[in-house]
Amino acid sequence: MSERNQKPLPRVDELNRPYWEAAKRHEFFLRKCRECGHYRYPPGETCPSCLSDKLEWAKASGRGKVYTWTVFHQVYHPAFEKDIPYAVVAVELDEGPRLLTNLVDCEVEAISIGMPVEVVFDDVTEEIALPKFRPISK
């Protein structure tokens, strides 16, 4: 596959490395404040709730609900051409933070606000597994 047709990969750095290492193990971790219990995403050095710098990585449920979404019908990067149309969703995690991700195993016409979802992992390389979400079967 040419470099032009490869999907972009996340930039792993010292701050987010534990997140990506957990994802590689198919575990979903978030930063959590040891002072007030607030979960945050993306990871940062301080708690946005109480401003404490006493943060740790904690296993999260990997569950949430669709907060909002958009469907891409136009190709903005050649590597995504075969995926058109595809949805990018903002998932509000049970722990509180929201993150942008892809919704899989779901037709774009079936997406709805409040739809319960759970994390699944897409092993895109030997080093990177992307957390994506799918609807929870009722």
SEDRENSE-353991 format. One record per atom (N, C-alpha, C): chain; residue in three letters; residue number from 0; x, y, z; atom name. Coordinates in Angstrom, 2 decimals. Example, Ala and Ser with C-alpha at 12.3 -4.5 7.8 and 13.67 -1.06 7.14 Angstrom:
<guvexs>
GUVEX  ch   aa    i     east    north       up  at
GUVEX   A  ALA    0    13.19    -5.69     7.80   N
GUVEX   A  ALA    0    12.30    -4.50     7.80  CA
GUVEX   A  ALA    0    13.20    -3.30     7.80   C
GUVEX   A  SER    1    12.85    -2.25     7.08   N
GUVEX   A  SER    1    13.67    -1.06     7.14  CA
GUVEX   A  SER    1    12.90     0.03     7.87   C
</guvexs>
This chain:
<guvexs>
GUVEX  ch   aa    i     east    north       up  at
GUVEX   A  MET    0     0.85    -1.17     0.00   N
GUVEX   A  MET    0     0.00     0.00     0.00  CA
GUVEX   A  MET    0     0.90     1.23     0.00   C
GUVEX   A  SER    1     0.56     2.19    -0.85   N
GUVEX   A  SER    1     1.37     3.41    -0.90  CA
GUVEX   A  SER    1     1.13     4.25     0.35   C
GUVEX   A  GLU    2     2.12     5.08     0.65   N
GUVEX   A  GLU    2     2.00     5.95     1.83  CA
GUVEX   A  GLU    2     0.80     6.88     1.69   C
GUVEX   A  ARG    3     0.47     7.26     0.47   N
GUVEX   A  ARG    3    -0.67     8.13     0.19  CA
GUVEX   A  ARG    3    -1.98     7.47     0.62   C
GUVEX   A  ASN    4    -2.05     6.16     0.60   N
GUVEX   A  ASN    4    -3.29     5.45     0.91  CA
GUVEX   A  ASN    4    -3.33     4.90     2.33   C
GUVEX   A  GLN    5    -2.34     5.22     3.15   N
GUVEX   A  GLN    5    -2.33     4.78     4.54  CA
GUVEX   A  GLN    5    -3.07     5.79     5.41   C
GUVEX   A  LYS    6    -3.89     5.28     6.30   N
GUVEX   A  LYS    6    -4.62     6.16     7.21  CA
GUVEX   A  LYS    6    -3.64     6.72     8.25   C
GUVEX   A  PRO    7    -3.86     7.96     8.64   N
GUVEX   A  PRO    7    -2.97     8.55     9.66  CA
GUVEX   A  PRO    7    -3.06     7.78    10.97   C
GUVEX   A  LEU    8    -1.95     7.71    11.67   N
GUVEX   A  LEU    8    -1.88     7.05    12.97  CA
GUVEX   A  LEU    8    -1.73     8.11    14.06   C
GUVEX   A  PRO    9    -2.14     7.79    15.27   N
GUVEX   A  PRO    9    -1.99     8.75    16.38  CA
GUVEX   A  PRO    9    -0.51     8.99    16.70   C
GUVEX   A  ARG   10    -0.24    10.17    17.23   N
GUVEX   A  ARG   10     1.11    10.50    17.69  CA
GUVEX   A  ARG   10     1.20    10.09    19.16   C
GUVEX   A  VAL   11     2.05     9.14    19.43   N
GUVEX   A  VAL   11     2.23     8.67    20.80  CA
GUVEX   A  VAL   11     3.36     9.47    21.43   C
GUVEX   A  ASP   12     3.07    10.03    22.62   N
GUVEX   A  ASP   12     4.09    10.79    23.34  CA
GUVEX   A  ASP   12     4.10    10.32    24.79   C
GUVEX   A  GLU   13     4.91    10.94    25.60   N
GUVEX   A  GLU   13     5.05    10.50    27.00  CA
GUVEX   A  GLU   13     3.75    10.65    27.78   C
GUVEX   A  LEU   14     2.96    11.67    27.48   N
GUVEX   A  LEU   14     1.72    11.89    28.21  CA
GUVEX   A  LEU   14     0.64    10.87    27.86   C
GUVEX   A  ASN   15     0.50    10.55    26.57   N
GUVEX   A  ASN   15    -0.58     9.64    26.17  CA
GUVEX   A  ASN   15    -0.15     8.19    26.01   C
GUVEX   A  ARG   16     1.13     7.89    26.18   N
GUVEX   A  ARG   16     1.63     6.53    25.98  CA
GUVEX   A  ARG   16     0.85     5.47    26.79   C
GUVEX   A  PRO   17     0.52     5.70    28.08   N
GUVEX   A  PRO   17    -0.25     4.67    28.80  CA
GUVEX   A  PRO   17    -1.62     4.39    28.18   C
GUVEX   A  TYR   18    -2.25     5.41    27.59   N
GUVEX   A  TYR   18    -3.53     5.22    26.91  CA
GUVEX   A  TYR   18    -3.36     4.24    25.74   C
GUVEX   A  TRP   19    -2.33     4.48    24.92   N
GUVEX   A  TRP   19    -2.10     3.63    23.74  CA
GUVEX   A  TRP   19    -1.59     2.25    24.12   C
GUVEX   A  GLU   20    -0.80     2.16    25.18   N
GUVEX   A  GLU   20    -0.34     0.84    25.64  CA
GUVEX   A  GLU   20    -1.53     0.01    26.13   C
GUVEX   A  ALA   21    -2.46     0.64    26.84   N
GUVEX   A  ALA   21    -3.67    -0.06    27.29  CA
GUVEX   A  ALA   21    -4.50    -0.50    26.08   C
GUVEX   A  ALA   22    -4.67     0.39    25.12   N
GUVEX   A  ALA   22    -5.46     0.05    23.92  CA
GUVEX   A  ALA   22    -4.84    -1.14    23.19   C
GUVEX   A  LYS   23    -3.52    -1.18    23.14   N
GUVEX   A  LYS   23    -2.83    -2.31    22.49  CA
GUVEX   A  LYS   23    -3.20    -3.63    23.18   C
GUVEX   A  ARG   24    -3.44    -3.58    24.50   N
GUVEX   A  ARG   24    -3.86    -4.77    25.27  CA
GUVEX   A  ARG   24    -5.38    -4.95    25.23   C
GUVEX   A  HIS   25    -6.06    -4.10    24.46   N
GUVEX   A  HIS   25    -7.53    -4.08    24.36  CA
GUVEX   A  HIS   25    -8.16    -3.75    25.71   C
GUVEX   A  GLU   26    -7.56    -2.77    26.38   N
GUVEX   A  GLU   26    -8.11    -2.22    27.62  CA
GUVEX   A  GLU   26    -8.29    -0.73    27.42   C
GUVEX   A  PHE   27    -9.31    -0.18    28.06   N
GUVEX   A  PHE   27    -9.63     1.23    27.90  CA
GUVEX   A  PHE   27    -9.34     1.96    29.20   C
GUVEX   A  PHE   28    -8.34     2.83    29.18   N
GUVEX   A  PHE   28    -7.91     3.58    30.36  CA
GUVEX   A  PHE   28    -8.08     5.07    30.12   C
GUVEX   A  LEU   29    -8.38     5.79    31.20   N
GUVEX   A  LEU   29    -8.47     7.25    31.17  CA
GUVEX   A  LEU   29    -7.68     7.81    32.34   C
GUVEX   A  ARG   30    -7.32     9.08    32.25   N
GUVEX   A  ARG   30    -6.70     9.76    33.39  CA
GUVEX   A  ARG   30    -7.80    10.07    34.39   C
GUVEX   A  LYS   31    -7.49     9.85    35.68   N
GUVEX   A  LYS   31    -8.45    10.09    36.75  CA
GUVEX   A  LYS   31    -7.75    10.87    37.85   C
GUVEX   A  CYS   32    -8.46    11.85    38.39   N
GUVEX   A  CYS   32    -7.92    12.66    39.48  CA
GUVEX   A  CYS   32    -8.04    11.89    40.79   C
GUVEX   A  ARG   33    -6.93    11.80    41.52   N
GUVEX   A  ARG   33    -6.95    11.12    42.82  CA
GUVEX   A  ARG   33    -7.56    12.00    43.91   C
GUVEX   A  GLU   34    -7.70    13.29    43.64   N
GUVEX   A  GLU   34    -8.28    14.21    44.62  CA
GUVEX   A  GLU   34    -9.81    14.21    44.55   C
GUVEX   A  CYS   35   -10.37    14.40    43.36   N
GUVEX   A  CYS   35   -11.83    14.57    43.24  CA
GUVEX   A  CYS   35   -12.51    13.46    42.44   C
GUVEX   A  GLY   36   -11.73    12.56    41.82   N
GUVEX   A  GLY   36   -12.32    11.45    41.08  CA
GUVEX   A  GLY   36   -12.74    11.78    39.65   C
GUVEX   A  HIS   37   -12.47    13.00    39.18   N
GUVEX   A  HIS   37   -12.85    13.41    37.83  CA
GUVEX   A  HIS   37   -12.02    12.66    36.79   C
GUVEX   A  TYR   38   -12.69    12.11    35.76   N
GUVEX   A  TYR   38   -11.99    11.50    34.63  CA
GUVEX   A  TYR   38   -11.82    12.55    33.55   C
GUVEX   A  ARG   39   -10.70    12.47    32.85   N
GUVEX   A  ARG   39   -10.48    13.44    31.78  CA
GUVEX   A  ARG   39    -9.99    12.76    30.51   C
GUVEX   A  TYR   40   -10.38    13.32    29.40   N
GUVEX   A  TYR   40    -9.89    12.95    28.08  CA
GUVEX   A  TYR   40   -10.02    14.20    27.22   C
GUVEX   A  PRO   41    -8.97    14.55    26.48   N
GUVEX   A  PRO   41    -7.70    13.86    26.36  CA
GUVEX   A  PRO   41    -6.87    14.00    27.63   C
GUVEX   A  PRO   42    -5.83    13.16    27.74   N
GUVEX   A  PRO   42    -5.02    13.21    28.96  CA
GUVEX   A  PRO   42    -4.33    14.56    29.09   C
GUVEX   A  GLY   43    -4.18    14.98    30.32   N
GUVEX   A  GLY   43    -3.49    16.23    30.60  CA
GUVEX   A  GLY   43    -2.74    16.12    31.91   C
GUVEX   A  GLU   44    -2.05    17.17    32.27   N
GUVEX   A  GLU   44    -1.21    17.18    33.47  CA
GUVEX   A  GLU   44    -1.97    17.57    34.73   C
GUVEX   A  THR   45    -3.13    18.25    34.58   N
GUVEX   A  THR   45    -3.90    18.69    35.75  CA
GUVEX   A  THR   45    -5.37    18.35    35.55   C
GUVEX   A  CYS   46    -6.07    18.27    36.65   N
GUVEX   A  CYS   46    -7.51    18.01    36.65  CA
GUVEX   A  CYS   46    -8.25    19.29    36.27   C
GUVEX   A  PRO   47    -9.10    19.26    35.27   N
GUVEX   A  PRO   47    -9.83    20.47    34.91  CA
GUVEX   A  PRO   47   -10.94    20.81    35.91   C
GUVEX   A  SER   48   -11.25    19.88    36.80   N
GUVEX   A  SER   48   -12.30    20.10    37.79  CA
GUVEX   A  SER   48   -11.77    20.80    39.05   C
GUVEX   A  CYS   49   -10.66    20.26    39.60   N
GUVEX   A  CYS   49   -10.14    20.82    40.87  CA
GUVEX   A  CYS   49    -8.72    21.36    40.74   C
GUVEX   A  LEU   50    -8.11    21.23    39.56   N
GUVEX   A  LEU   50    -6.77    21.72    39.25  CA
GUVEX   A  LEU   50    -5.64    20.96    39.96   C
GUVEX   A  SER   51    -5.96    19.81    40.53   N
GUVEX   A  SER   51    -4.94    18.98    41.15  CA
GUVEX   A  SER   51    -4.02    18.39    40.08   C
GUVEX   A  ASP   52    -2.77    18.16    40.46   N
GUVEX   A  ASP   52    -1.86    17.47    39.56  CA
GUVEX   A  ASP   52    -1.69    16.01    39.97   C
GUVEX   A  LYS   53    -2.54    15.53    40.85   N
GUVEX   A  LYS   53    -2.47    14.14    41.33  CA
GUVEX   A  LYS   53    -3.40    13.29    40.47   C
GUVEX   A  LEU   54    -2.88    12.90    39.30   N
GUVEX   A  LEU   54    -3.65    12.12    38.34  CA
GUVEX   A  LEU   54    -3.04    10.74    38.20   C
GUVEX   A  GLU   55    -3.90     9.77    37.87   N
GUVEX   A  GLU   55    -3.45     8.41    37.64  CA
GUVEX   A  GLU   55    -4.20     7.86    36.43   C
GUVEX   A  TRP   56    -3.70     6.77    35.88   N
GUVEX   A  TRP   56    -4.40     6.07    34.82  CA
GUVEX   A  TRP   56    -5.30     5.03    35.48   C
GUVEX   A  ALA   57    -6.57     5.03    35.10   N
GUVEX   A  ALA   57    -7.54     4.12    35.70  CA
GUVEX   A  ALA   57    -8.33     3.41    34.59   C
GUVEX   A  LYS   58    -8.60     2.15    34.81   N
GUVEX   A  LYS   58    -9.40     1.39    33.85  CA
GUVEX   A  LYS   58   -10.81     1.98    33.82   C
GUVEX   A  ALA   59   -11.32     2.21    32.62   N
GUVEX   A  ALA   59   -12.66     2.76    32.44  CA
GUVEX   A  ALA   59   -13.58     1.68    31.89   C
GUVEX   A  SER   60   -14.87     1.95    31.94   N
GUVEX   A  SER   60   -15.86     0.95    31.53  CA
GUVEX   A  SER   60   -15.84     0.68    30.04   C
GUVEX   A  GLY   61   -15.44     1.67    29.24   N
GUVEX   A  GLY   61   -15.50     1.49    27.79  CA
GUVEX   A  GLY   61   -16.92     1.58    27.25   C
GUVEX   A  ARG   62   -17.82     2.13    28.05   N
GUVEX   A  ARG   62   -19.21     2.27    27.63  CA
GUVEX   A  ARG   62   -19.61     3.74    27.66   C
GUVEX   A  GLY   63   -20.60     4.05    26.86   N
GUVEX   A  GLY   63   -21.10     5.41    26.81  CA
GUVEX   A  GLY   63   -22.30     5.49    25.91   C
GUVEX   A  LYS   64   -22.54     6.71    25.41   N
GUVEX   A  LYS   64   -23.66     6.91    24.50  CA
GUVEX   A  LYS   64   -23.26     7.94    23.45   C
GUVEX   A  VAL   65   -23.90     7.85    22.30   N
GUVEX   A  VAL   65   -23.63     8.80    21.23  CA
GUVEX   A  VAL   65   -24.13    10.17    21.67   C
GUVEX   A  TYR   66   -23.23    11.14    21.69   N
GUVEX   A  TYR   66   -23.59    12.51    22.05  CA
GUVEX   A  TYR   66   -24.01    13.29    20.80   C
GUVEX   A  THR   67   -23.23    13.13    19.73   N
GUVEX   A  THR   67   -23.55    13.72    18.43  CA
GUVEX   A  THR   67   -22.72    13.00    17.39   C
GUVEX   A  TRP   68   -22.99    13.25    16.12   N
GUVEX   A  TRP   68   -22.23    12.60    15.06  CA
GUVEX   A  TRP   68   -22.38    13.39    13.77   C
GUVEX   A  THR   69   -21.50    13.07    12.84   N
GUVEX   A  THR   69   -21.59    13.57    11.48  CA
GUVEX   A  THR   69   -21.20    12.44    10.54   C
GUVEX   A  VAL   70   -21.72    12.48     9.34   N
GUVEX   A  VAL   70   -21.42    11.47     8.34  CA
GUVEX   A  VAL   70   -20.62    12.12     7.22   C
GUVEX   A  PHE   71   -19.48    11.54     6.91   N
GUVEX   A  PHE   71   -18.63    12.03     5.83  CA
GUVEX   A  PHE   71   -19.04    11.35     4.52   C
GUVEX   A  HIS   72   -19.36    12.19     3.53   N
GUVEX   A  HIS   72   -19.75    11.70     2.20  CA
GUVEX   A  HIS   72   -18.70    12.08     1.16   C
GUVEX   A  GLN   73   -17.77    12.93     1.54   N
GUVEX   A  GLN   73   -16.74    13.41     0.64  CA
GUVEX   A  GLN   73   -15.39    12.89     1.11   C
GUVEX   A  VAL   74   -14.51    12.61     0.17   N
GUVEX   A  VAL   74   -13.17    12.12     0.48  CA
GUVEX   A  VAL   74   -12.26    13.31     0.76   C
GUVEX   A  TYR   75   -11.76    13.39     1.99   N
GUVEX   A  TYR   75   -10.81    14.44     2.36  CA
GUVEX   A  TYR   75    -9.39    13.90     2.43   C
GUVEX   A  HIS   76    -9.25    12.60     2.51   N
GUVEX   A  HIS   76    -7.95    11.94     2.54  CA
GUVEX   A  HIS   76    -8.11    10.65     1.72   C
GUVEX   A  PRO   77    -7.21    10.39     0.78   N
GUVEX   A  PRO   77    -7.40     9.23    -0.11  CA
GUVEX   A  PRO   77    -7.51     7.89     0.62   C
GUVEX   A  ALA   78    -6.94     7.76     1.79   N
GUVEX   A  ALA   78    -6.99     6.48     2.51  CA
GUVEX   A  ALA   78    -8.39     6.15     3.01   C
GUVEX   A  PHE   79    -9.28     7.14     3.06   N
GUVEX   A  PHE   79   -10.64     6.93     3.57  CA
GUVEX   A  PHE   79   -11.66     6.73     2.45   C
GUVEX   A  GLU   80   -11.21     6.73     1.22   N
GUVEX   A  GLU   80   -12.12     6.65     0.08  CA
GUVEX   A  GLU   80   -13.04     5.43     0.13   C
GUVEX   A  LYS   81   -12.50     4.28     0.49   N
GUVEX   A  LYS   81   -13.31     3.05     0.52  CA
GUVEX   A  LYS   81   -14.31     3.03     1.69   C
GUVEX   A  ASP   82   -14.13     3.93     2.65   N
GUVEX   A  ASP   82   -15.01     3.96     3.82  CA
GUVEX   A  ASP   82   -16.25     4.83     3.62   C
GUVEX   A  ILE   83   -16.28     5.64     2.59   N
GUVEX   A  ILE   83   -17.38     6.58     2.36  CA
GUVEX   A  ILE   83   -18.68     5.81     2.13   C
GUVEX   A  PRO   84   -19.79     6.19     2.73   N
GUVEX   A  PRO   84   -19.92     7.16     3.81  CA
GUVEX   A  PRO   84   -19.53     6.53     5.15   C
GUVEX   A  TYR   85   -18.96     7.33     6.04   N
GUVEX   A  TYR   85   -18.62     6.84     7.38  CA
GUVEX   A  TYR   85   -18.95     7.91     8.41   C
GUVEX   A  ALA   86   -19.21     7.44     9.61   N
GUVEX   A  ALA   86   -19.61     8.35    10.69  CA
GUVEX   A  ALA   86   -18.45     8.60    11.63   C
GUVEX   A  VAL   87   -18.34     9.84    12.06   N
GUVEX   A  VAL   87   -17.47    10.22    13.17  CA
GUVEX   A  VAL   87   -18.41    10.64    14.29   C
GUVEX   A  VAL   88   -18.25    10.01    15.44   N
GUVEX   A  VAL   88   -19.17    10.26    16.54  CA
GUVEX   A  VAL   88   -18.43    10.82    17.74   C
GUVEX   A  ALA   89   -19.15    11.62    18.50   N
GUVEX   A  ALA   89   -18.68    12.05    19.80  CA
GUVEX   A  ALA   89   -19.41    11.15    20.79   C
GUVEX   A  VAL   90   -18.63    10.36    21.51   N
GUVEX   A  VAL   90   -19.19     9.45    22.52  CA
GUVEX   A  VAL   90   -19.01    10.10    23.89   C
GUVEX   A  GLU   91   -20.10    10.19    24.62   N
GUVEX   A  GLU   91   -20.03    10.63    26.01  CA
GUVEX   A  GLU   91   -19.87     9.37    26.85   C
GUVEX   A  LEU   92   -18.68     9.22    27.43   N
GUVEX   A  LEU   92   -18.38     8.02    28.19  CA
GUVEX   A  LEU   92   -19.15     8.01    29.51   C
GUVEX   A  ASP   93   -19.42     6.82    30.03   N
GUVEX   A  ASP   93   -20.10     6.71    31.32  CA
GUVEX   A  ASP   93   -19.35     7.47    32.41   C
GUVEX   A  GLU   94   -18.03     7.59    32.27   N
GUVEX   A  GLU   94   -17.21     8.30    33.26  CA
GUVEX   A  GLU   94   -17.28     9.82    33.08   C
GUVEX   A  GLY   95   -17.88    10.30    31.98   N
GUVEX   A  GLY   95   -18.06    11.73    31.80  CA
GUVEX   A  GLY   95   -17.42    12.36    30.58   C
GUVEX   A  PRO   96   -16.13    12.08    30.28   N
GUVEX   A  PRO   96   -15.52    12.75    29.14  CA
GUVEX   A  PRO   96   -16.18    12.34    27.82   C
GUVEX   A  ARG   97   -15.97    13.17    26.83   N
GUVEX   A  ARG   97   -16.41    12.86    25.47  CA
GUVEX   A  ARG   97   -15.18    12.68    24.60   C
GUVEX   A  LEU   98   -15.28    11.74    23.65   N
GUVEX   A  LEU   98   -14.19    11.60    22.71  CA
GUVEX   A  LEU   98   -14.72    11.36    21.32   C
GUVEX   A  LEU   99   -13.97    11.82    20.33   N
GUVEX   A  LEU   99   -14.31    11.60    18.93  CA
GUVEX   A  LEU   99   -13.75    10.26    18.51   C
GUVEX   A  THR  100   -14.56     9.50    17.79   N
GUVEX   A  THR  100   -14.18     8.16    17.41  CA
GUVEX   A  THR  100   -15.01     7.73    16.21   C
GUVEX   A  ASN  101   -14.78     6.51    15.78   N
GUVEX   A  ASN  101   -15.60     5.92    14.73  CA
GUVEX   A  ASN  101   -16.60     4.96    15.34   C
GUVEX   A  LEU  102   -17.77     4.89    14.72   N
GUVEX   A  LEU  102   -18.79     3.93    15.10  CA
GUVEX   A  LEU  102   -18.74     2.81    14.08   C
GUVEX   A  VAL  103   -18.60     1.57    14.54   N
GUVEX   A  VAL  103   -18.51     0.42    13.65  CA
GUVEX   A  VAL  103   -19.70    -0.50    13.90   C
GUVEX   A  ASP  104   -19.89    -1.43    12.98   N
GUVEX   A  ASP  104   -20.98    -2.40    13.07  CA
GUVEX   A  ASP  104   -22.34    -1.72    13.17   C
GUVEX   A  CYS  105   -22.49    -0.60    12.44   N
GUVEX   A  CYS  105   -23.73     0.16    12.49  CA
GUVEX   A  CYS  105   -23.87     0.96    11.20   C
GUVEX   A  GLU  106   -25.00     0.82    10.53   N
GUVEX   A  GLU  106   -25.27     1.63     9.34  CA
GUVEX   A  GLU  106   -25.45     3.08     9.78   C
GUVEX   A  VAL  107   -24.99     4.02     8.97   N
GUVEX   A  VAL  107   -25.07     5.42     9.35  CA
GUVEX   A  VAL  107   -26.51     5.87     9.57   C
GUVEX   A  GLU  108   -27.46     5.25     8.87   N
GUVEX   A  GLU  108   -28.88     5.62     9.03  CA
GUVEX   A  GLU  108   -29.43     5.20    10.39   C
GUVEX   A  ALA  109   -28.77     4.29    11.06   N
GUVEX   A  ALA  109   -29.26     3.76    12.34  CA
GUVEX   A  ALA  109   -28.72     4.52    13.56   C
GUVEX   A  ILE  110   -27.81     5.45    13.35   N
GUVEX   A  ILE  110   -27.20     6.18    14.47  CA
GUVEX   A  ILE  110   -28.24     7.13    15.07   C
GUVEX   A  SER  111   -28.25     7.19    16.39   N
GUVEX   A  SER  111   -29.15     8.13    17.06  CA
GUVEX   A  SER  111   -28.47     8.69    18.31   C
GUVEX   A  ILE  112   -28.85     9.90    18.66   N
GUVEX   A  ILE  112   -28.34    10.51    19.88  CA
GUVEX   A  ILE  112   -28.84     9.67    21.06   C
GUVEX   A  GLY  113   -27.93     9.40    21.99   N
GUVEX   A  GLY  113   -28.26     8.59    23.15  CA
GUVEX   A  GLY  113   -28.07     7.10    22.94   C
GUVEX   A  MET  114   -27.71     6.68    21.72   N
GUVEX   A  MET  114   -27.50     5.26    21.43  CA
GUVEX   A  MET  114   -26.40     4.72    22.34   C
GUVEX   A  PRO  115   -26.68     3.65    23.11   N
GUVEX   A  PRO  115   -25.63     3.08    23.96  CA
GUVEX   A  PRO  115   -24.57     2.37    23.11   C
GUVEX   A  VAL  116   -23.31     2.61    23.47   N
GUVEX   A  VAL  116   -22.19     2.05    22.71  CA
GUVEX   A  VAL  116   -21.13     1.50    23.66   C
GUVEX   A  GLU  117   -20.27     0.64    23.10   N
GUVEX   A  GLU  117   -19.16     0.08    23.86  CA
GUVEX   A  GLU  117   -17.92     0.06    23.00   C
GUVEX   A  VAL  118   -16.78     0.08    23.66   N
GUVEX   A  VAL  118   -15.51     0.12    22.96  CA
GUVEX   A  VAL  118   -15.18    -1.24    22.35   C
GUVEX   A  VAL  119   -14.56    -1.19    21.18   N
GUVEX   A  VAL  119   -13.93    -2.33    20.53  CA
GUVEX   A  VAL  119   -12.59    -1.82    20.02   C
GUVEX   A  PHE  120   -11.68    -2.70    19.74   N
GUVEX   A  PHE  120   -10.35    -2.27    19.34  CA
GUVEX   A  PHE  120   -10.01    -2.77    17.95   C
GUVEX   A  ASP  121    -9.45    -1.88    17.15   N
GUVEX   A  ASP  121    -9.03    -2.18    15.78  CA
GUVEX   A  ASP  121    -7.51    -2.19    15.77   C
GUVEX   A  ASP  122    -6.93    -3.37    15.64   N
GUVEX   A  ASP  122    -5.47    -3.50    15.60  CA
GUVEX   A  ASP  122    -4.98    -3.08    14.21   C
GUVEX   A  VAL  123    -4.63    -1.80    14.08   N
GUVEX   A  VAL  123    -4.24    -1.28    12.77  CA
GUVEX   A  VAL  123    -2.77    -1.52    12.44   C
GUVEX   A  THR  124    -1.92    -1.66    13.46   N
GUVEX   A  THR  124    -0.52    -2.04    13.28  CA
GUVEX   A  THR  124    -0.17    -2.93    14.47   C
GUVEX   A  GLU  125     1.07    -3.41    14.51   N
GUVEX   A  GLU  125     1.51    -4.21    15.66  CA
GUVEX   A  GLU  125     1.59    -3.36    16.92   C
GUVEX   A  GLU  126     1.76    -2.06    16.77   N
GUVEX   A  GLU  126     1.92    -1.16    17.91  CA
GUVEX   A  GLU  126     0.67    -0.37    18.28   C
GUVEX   A  ILE  127    -0.25    -0.19    17.33   N
GUVEX   A  ILE  127    -1.41     0.68    17.56  CA
GUVEX   A  ILE  127    -2.71    -0.09    17.39   C
GUVEX   A  ALA  128    -3.54    -0.03    18.44   N
GUVEX   A  ALA  128    -4.92    -0.50    18.38  CA
GUVEX   A  ALA  128    -5.80     0.72    18.63   C
GUVEX   A  LEU  129    -6.68     1.00    17.69   N
GUVEX   A  LEU  129    -7.55     2.17    17.82  CA
GUVEX   A  LEU  129    -8.84     1.81    18.55   C
GUVEX   A  PRO  130    -9.16     2.53    19.62   N
GUVEX   A  PRO  130   -10.46     2.33    20.25  CA
GUVEX   A  PRO  130   -11.56     2.90    19.33   C
GUVEX   A  LYS  131   -12.50     2.07    19.00   N
GUVEX   A  LYS  131   -13.68     2.47    18.23  CA
GUVEX   A  LYS  131   -14.89     2.00    19.03   C
GUVEX   A  PHE  132   -16.06     2.39    18.62   N
GUVEX   A  PHE  132   -17.24     2.03    19.38  CA
GUVEX   A  PHE  132   -18.28     1.37    18.49   C
GUVEX   A  ARG  133   -19.08     0.49    19.09   N
GUVEX   A  ARG  133   -20.17    -0.18    18.39  CA
GUVEX   A  ARG  133   -21.43    -0.11    19.27   C
GUVEX   A  PRO  134   -22.59    -0.20    18.64   N
GUVEX   A  PRO  134   -23.81    -0.21    19.43  CA
GUVEX   A  PRO  134   -23.84    -1.40    20.37   C
GUVEX   A  ILE  135   -24.42    -1.19    21.54   N
GUVEX   A  ILE  135   -24.63    -2.29    22.49  CA
GUVEX   A  ILE  135   -25.95    -2.94    22.16   C
GUVEX   A  SER  136   -25.93    -4.25    21.95   N
GUVEX   A  SER  136   -27.16    -4.99    21.66  CA
GUVEX   A  SER  136   -28.02    -5.01    22.91   C
GUVEX   A  LYS  137   -29.29    -4.79    22.72   N
GUVEX   A  LYS  137   -30.20    -4.79    23.87  CA
GUVEX   A  LYS  137   -30.80    -6.15    24.09   C
</guvexs>
